Amino acid sequence: MQNQSTQVWNDLQDADMLGSPYYEDTVTQSLALHLNRHHPAENRVHIFTGPRKESRNGSDFIWLLFDPSLSRYFPVAVQAKRLYPSGRYDAFKAHQVAKITTYAKVIGGFPIYLLYNYPPMVAGLWKVWSSRRSDWPVSALDYPRDLGLTYVYADLVSGIGDGKLDPSDIAATCFPMWTPFCHCHATASGDPLENVWEAFTSWSKPIETMPDGPQETPQLLMQWKQGGEVSEDGLREVMRLPVGKGDEGFAPSFMLGTTLGGPR
């Protein structure tokens, strides 16, 4: 995650300097590819190809985090936004917040905005972030490592207008994306899923859609994560995704399953 944070920071900076297009869906797909390329045994992706193809957002996805036995998991509904030269997340849409928070509540997961950043964000964050060192385990702020990939709970950006989300709006409530996976969060049980769950939970106290805890993995999801053939309709049903074209709910383009602590 730290390496990818640095990569995103540098790529966005180069794209801006060279005038090259580099949108949220490209960054998101690159992240998924990186995880699969370097950790193929721990990760599996399903690309949704159902009837709502025309309405899916390429930067939205479902991240399923599993324990080593695959018997328990918890989901994270992710909507990605990149920073633009304006210093804002120009593609932010207010109506999408309700969609992702509602969906996350239905599936018992966390709704987050995954934010792709580069130098224009620093001015808006520095004063606030420099006063938050005790909030999470970062001894010294490193721009690419800590700021290239950050996240904020969707509930905490509610009420912000279209294209108006600014790094300074979330400086007090966002975190580096690598921090929930840091070994410094090890619990007494040593359970890697509980470690990550506790990290997400401890930083989400202000949100209203707090999930209850890791869930028992449905047989269909376990079969899929183990490499079995599972139908598109089956996965959509177990993940409570609507299939009708008229439904305007959360519409992820893919699902990423990650085994924490290595596969078994």
C-alpha positions in Angstrom: 0.0 0.0 0.0 2.8 2.4 0.8 4.5 1.6 -2.6 1.2 2.1 -4.4 0.6 5.4 -2.6 4.0 6.6 -3.8 3.2 5.4 -7.4 -0.1 7.1 -7.5 1.4 10.4 -6.2 4.1 10.3 -8.8 1.9 9.2 -11.7 -0.7 12.0 -11.0 2.1 14.5 -10.8 3.6 13.4 -14.1 0.2 13.3 -15.8 -0.4 16.9 -14.8 3.0 18.0 -15.9 2.8 16.2 -19.3 -0.8 17.0 -19.9 -1.7 13.3 -20.1 -5.2 12.0 -19.1 -5.2 9.9 -16.0 -8.7 9.4 -14.5 -10.1 7.6 -11.5 -11.0 4.4 -13.3 -7.4 4.0 -14.7 -5.8 4.5 -11.3 -8.3 2.1 -9.6 -7.7 -0.6 -12.2 -4.0 -0.2 -11.9 -4.2 -0.7 -8.1 -6.2 -3.9 -8.6 -3.7 -5.2 -11.2 -0.8 -4.4 -8.9 -2.3 -6.4 -6.0 -3.1 -9.4 -8.3 0.3 -9.3 -10.0 2.4 -9.2 -6.8 0.0 -11.2 -4.5 -1.9 -13.6 -6.8 -2.5 -16.2 -4.2 -4.2 -13.7 -1.8 -6.3 -11.8 -4.3 -9.1 -12.5 -6.8 -11.1 -10.1 -9.0 -14.5 -10.5 -10.5 -15.5 -7.9 -13.2 -19.3 -7.3 -13.2 -20.7 -7.7 -16.7 -24.4 -7.8 -16.0 -27.3 -5.8 -17.4 -26.3 -2.5 -15.7 -23.1 -2.3 -17.7 -24.0 1.2 -19.0 -24.4 2.6 -15.5 -21.4 1.2 -13.7 -18.6 3.5 -12.6 -15.2 2.2 -13.4 -13.7 3.6 -10.2 -16.2 2.1 -7.8 -15.6 -1.4 -6.4 -16.4 -3.8 -3.6 -13.4 -4.9 -1.5 -13.9 -8.1 0.5 -11.4 -8.8 3.2 -11.2 -12.4 4.4 -9.5 -14.2 7.3 -6.9 -16.8 6.4 -9.5 -19.7 6.5 -11.9 -17.7 4.4 -14.6 -18.5 7.0 -15.1 -14.9 7.9 -15.0 -11.6 6.0 -16.1 -8.0 5.9 -16.9 -5.8 2.9 -15.8 -2.3 2.1 -17.7 -0.3 -0.5 -15.2 1.9 -2.3 -15.7 5.0 -4.4 -12.5 6.5 -5.8 -11.9 10.2 -6.6 -8.7 11.8 -7.8 -7.4 15.3 -7.1 -7.3 17.7 -10.0 -5.1 20.7 -10.7 -7.8 22.9 -9.2 -6.9 21.5 -5.8 -10.3 19.8 -5.5 -11.8 16.4 -6.3 -13.7 17.8 -9.3 -15.5 14.6 -10.1 -17.1 14.4 -6.7 -20.9 14.1 -6.9 -23.0 14.8 -3.8 -25.8 12.3 -4.7 -23.3 9.4 -4.8 -22.7 9.7 -1.1 -26.2 8.4 -0.2 -25.8 5.5 -2.6 -22.6 4.1 -1.2 -23.6 4.6 2.4 -27.0 2.9 1.9 -25.4 0.0 0.1 -22.7 -0.4 2.7 -25.4 -0.6 5.4 -27.3 -3.3 3.5 -24.2 -5.5 3.2 -22.8 -4.7 6.7 -19.7 -3.0 5.5 -17.8 0.2 5.6 -18.4 2.9 2.9 -15.2 4.8 2.0 -13.9 7.3 -0.5 -10.5 6.3 -1.7 -8.7 9.5 -2.7 -5.8 9.7 -5.2 -3.6 12.7 -4.4 -0.6 14.6 -5.5 1.2 17.9 -4.6 -1.8 20.3 -4.9 -3.3 18.8 -1.8 -0.4 19.6 0.5 -1.2 23.2 1.2 -4.7 22.3 2.3 -3.6 19.5 4.6 -0.3 20.4 6.2 -1.4 22.5 9.2 -4.2 20.1 10.2 -2.2 16.9 9.5 0.9 18.0 11.3 -1.3 18.3 14.5 -2.7 14.8 14.2 0.4 12.7 14.6 -1.1 10.8 17.6 -4.2 9.7 15.6 -2.4 7.1 13.6 1.1 5.5 13.4 3.0 7.9 11.2 6.0 9.3 13.0 7.0 11.7 10.2 4.7 12.8 7.3 6.0 11.5 4.0 4.1 13.0 1.0 4.1 10.1 -1.5 3.9 7.3 1.1 1.2 8.8 3.3 -0.8 11.1 1.0 -0.8 9.4 -2.4 -3.6 7.1 -1.2 -5.9 8.3 1.5 -9.4 7.4 2.6 -12.3 9.0 4.4 -15.6 7.5 5.5 -18.4 8.4 3.1 -20.6 9.7 5.9 -18.1 12.5 6.6 -18.3 14.1 3.1 -22.1 14.3 3.2 -23.4 17.8 2.5 -20.5 18.8 0.3 -21.6 20.1 -3.2 -20.7 18.7 -6.6 -17.1 19.3 -7.4 -16.5 21.1 -4.2 -14.7 18.5 -2.1 -11.4 19.9 -1.1 -8.5 18.3 0.9 -9.0 20.8 3.7 -12.6 19.7 4.1 -11.4 16.2 5.2 -8.0 16.9 6.7 -9.2 16.1 10.2 -10.9 12.9 9.2 -9.0 11.2 6.5 -6.2 8.6 6.9 -3.4 7.1 4.8 -4.8 4.0 3.1 -2.0 1.8 4.4 -2.7 2.4 8.1 -5.5 -0.1 8.6 -3.2 -2.9 7.4 -0.3 -1.9 9.6 1.0 -4.6 11.9 1.0 -2.1 14.7 -2.7 -2.8 15.1 -2.2 -6.4 16.1 -4.8 -7.6 18.6 -4.3 -10.0 21.5 -5.9 -12.7 19.3 -3.4 -12.3 16.5 -6.3 -12.6 14.0 -5.4 -10.5 10.9 -9.0 -9.9 10.0 -9.8 -8.6 13.5 -6.7 -6.4 13.4 -7.9 -4.7 10.2 -11.5 -4.6 11.5 -10.4 -2.9 14.8 -8.4 -0.3 12.8 -11.4 0.6 10.6 -13.7 0.6 13.7 -11.5 2.7 15.9 -11.4 5.5 13.3 -15.1 5.3 12.3 -16.7 6.2 15.6 -18.3 9.4 14.1 -20.2 7.5 11.4 -23.8 6.4 11.6 -23.4 3.3 9.3 -21.1 1.4 11.7 -21.2 -2.3 10.8 -21.6 -4.9 13.5 -18.4 -6.9 12.8 -16.9 -9.5 10.5 -19.5 -11.9 9.1 -19.6 -15.6 8.3 -18.6 -16.1 4.7 -21.5 -17.3 2.5 -20.7 -20.6 0.7 -20.9 -18.9 -2.7 -18.3 -16.3 -1.8 -16.0 -18.9 -0.3 -16.3 -21.0 -3.5 -15.5 -17.9 -5.6 -12.5 -16.9 -3.5 -11.1 -20.4 -3.7 -11.1 -20.2 -7.5 -14.4 -21.9 -8.2 -16.7 -21.0 -11.1 -19.6 -18.9 -9.8 -22.3 -17.2 -11.9 -22.5 -13.5 -12.2 -26.1 -13.6 -11.0 -25.1 -15.6 -8.0 -22.4 -13.1 -6.9 -24.8 -10.2 -7.5 -27.4 -11.8 -5.3 -25.0 -12.6 -2.4 -23.6 -9.1 -2.6 -27.1 -7.6 -2.7 -26.5 -5.8 -6.0 -29.6 -4.8 -8.0 -29.9 -6.3 -11.4 -32.6 -4.0 -13.0 -31.5 -1.3 -15.4 -33.9 1.1 -13.7 -32.2 0.9 -10.3 -29.8 3.8 -9.6 -28.1 2.4 -6.6 -24.3 1.8 -6.0 -22.9 0.3 -9.2 -19.4 -1.1 -8.8 -17.5 -2.2 -11.8 -15.6 -5.1 -10.0 -15.2 -6.9 -6.8 -11.8 -7.6 -5.2 -11.3 -10.3 -2.7 -8.2 -10.2 -0.5 -7.1 -12.9 2.0 -5.4 -11.2 5.0 -2.5 -13.1 6.5 -2.0 -15.2 3.4 -4.2 -17.8 1.7 -5.0 -21.2 3.2 
